[in-house]
Amino acid sequence: MTGCDDPSNVGQGLLDAQAGDTRVVSLLPNSISVGDRSDPTGGNAASGAVLSLMGVVDDPVRGQMTSRGFLDFVPSSQFGSEFLSATVDWAELSLNLDYRYGDTTGVVQFDLYEVPSDWQSTDVDAGSSIDLGPKIDSYEVAVQEGIATFTLPPAWVQDYDAILRDGSFSDVFHGFAMVPTQGQAIVGFRFSDSSLRASATPGDTVAFALSKVGSLTDMPDGDPSSGRVFLGDGSPGGVDIRFALEGADFEQSLIHRVIVNLNPEDVAASYPPGFARPLPAVLGLEAVSEDGETRLEIAEVAVNTDGRFVMDNTTLTNVFQSANLGRSVLDRFELDFPSDQSGVGFFVLPTDSAEPAIEALITATPIN
C-alpha cells in the first residue's frame, strides 16, 4: 500500500476537465488482523528497550500476562588490588524499579536463574527465547518505585568468587533471568542506578553496571472474530491494517490529503481502583510489502489529549495515492511501538463496533 520508487508528485498532471468534484471520503479498513511482527524487547545502554520486565498479572481486559526479565552486567570501572587479591564474601543485585503495571500494593515473587550462554540484546524481541541455567534462589519484591536489593546466596558468591575478580568476567558471565512465580503486577527495572554489587573486604564494595536488558512476555493477542484486537507494547504479534484503495469501493482519484485516525476503545471502567495501567505514549505506522522485506516508515505520533492517535503527513498521502493508482509494491500497514517504550500497556481495537477504531479521511478528486 505504499511506495512507488519516487513518491513525490504522485498524481500530478492527472487532473483535467473531466475530473469530478473534490470531496472528503471516510474509508474504513477492509481488514484489521493480528500480525506477525514481534516488538523489540531487548536493549543496551545506548539503544533499544530501557527496562527489564518481570512479573505476572491477570489483566481484567486482556487476561494473564507473564513477563520474564533478563539482566547482564559489566564492570563499571577498573577494580583495585584490594578487591582483586581478596575473596569475595558478599554480592547483591541493586535494581531501580520504576515501572509498575497492576496491583501496586502487593509483592511479586520470583525465582532468579543464571543465564548459561551469551545473548545479544539487539536480537531480543517478544517472540525470542533465552535459555535458563541453574536456579540461584527465590525472592520477592514490593511493587513500589525505588531501589530494590536482592542478596545473592553464599553458595553463588563462592562459586563466582574468581569470576567476579577476573578480567574476562564479561566473556564468562552471561547474566541473570528473573522468572515470576506469584503476584498481581509486572514491574520494570531501568538501567540508571541498577548494578550488581560485590564486596571482598568490609567497606570495599565494587559495582558492575547493568549493560543490557531483555523481556519476554506471554500475553493473549486477541481474536478479530471475537470483535477486538489488542495493540500492545511487548507483544509477539502486532496489528496489520489493509484498506481497499482500488476498484468499486474507491475510484481512481487525485488524492490531496489523508488523515488516519486511531480510536481505541475506552476500557478504563473494567479496572478496579488502584490498578496501575501505564499506556504507550507514542505509536508508529509503517507500510510493508507482502513478504515483509520492504518497509516505509510513515509516522510516529503521540497520543492526543482525547486518547486518539492522528496521523497526517505527506508520506501518508503519497502512499495512498500510489496504491490508488495501482503503482504500489506494498501490501499493508503495520502499527507498532518504538522500542524504547518498554512496557506491557495496550490498546483495544474493536473490529465490529458502530464506532470505527480506525478511519482514513481522504480528501480527493475523482479522475473520470
Secondary structure as GFF3:
##gff-version 3
##sequence-region A 1 368
A	DSSP	beta_strand	23	27	.	.	.	ID=ss1
A	DSSP	beta_strand	31	34	.	.	.	ID=ss2
A	DSSP	beta_strand	42	44	.	.	.	ID=ss3
A	DSSP	beta_strand	51	59	.	.	.	ID=ss4
A	DSSP	beta_strand	63	75	.	.	.	ID=ss5
A	DSSP	alpha_helix	81	84	.	.	.	ID=ss6
A	DSSP	beta_strand	90	103	.	.	.	ID=ss7
A	DSSP	beta_strand	107	114	.	.	.	ID=ss8
A	DSSP	three_ten_helix	121	123	.	.	.	ID=ss9
A	DSSP	beta_strand	135	142	.	.	.	ID=ss10
A	DSSP	beta_strand	146	151	.	.	.	ID=ss11
A	DSSP	alpha_helix	154	164	.	.	.	ID=ss12
A	DSSP	alpha_helix	169	172	.	.	.	ID=ss13
A	DSSP	beta_strand	176	182	.	.	.	ID=ss14
A	DSSP	beta_strand	185	201	.	.	.	ID=ss15
A	DSSP	beta_strand	204	218	.	.	.	ID=ss16
A	DSSP	beta_strand	222	223	.	.	.	ID=ss17
A	DSSP	three_ten_helix	224	226	.	.	.	ID=ss18
A	DSSP	beta_strand	228	232	.	.	.	ID=ss19
A	DSSP	beta_strand	239	242	.	.	.	ID=ss20
A	DSSP	beta_strand	253	262	.	.	.	ID=ss21
A	DSSP	three_ten_helix	268	270	.	.	.	ID=ss22
A	DSSP	beta_strand	275	276	.	.	.	ID=ss23
A	DSSP	beta_strand	282	288	.	.	.	ID=ss24
A	DSSP	beta_strand	295	302	.	.	.	ID=ss25
A	DSSP	beta_strand	309	311	.	.	.	ID=ss26
A	DSSP	alpha_helix	314	324	.	.	.	ID=ss27
A	DSSP	beta_strand	332	336	.	.	.	ID=ss28
A	DSSP	beta_strand	346	350	.	.	.	ID=ss29
A	DSSP	beta_strand	358	366	.	.	.	ID=ss30
###
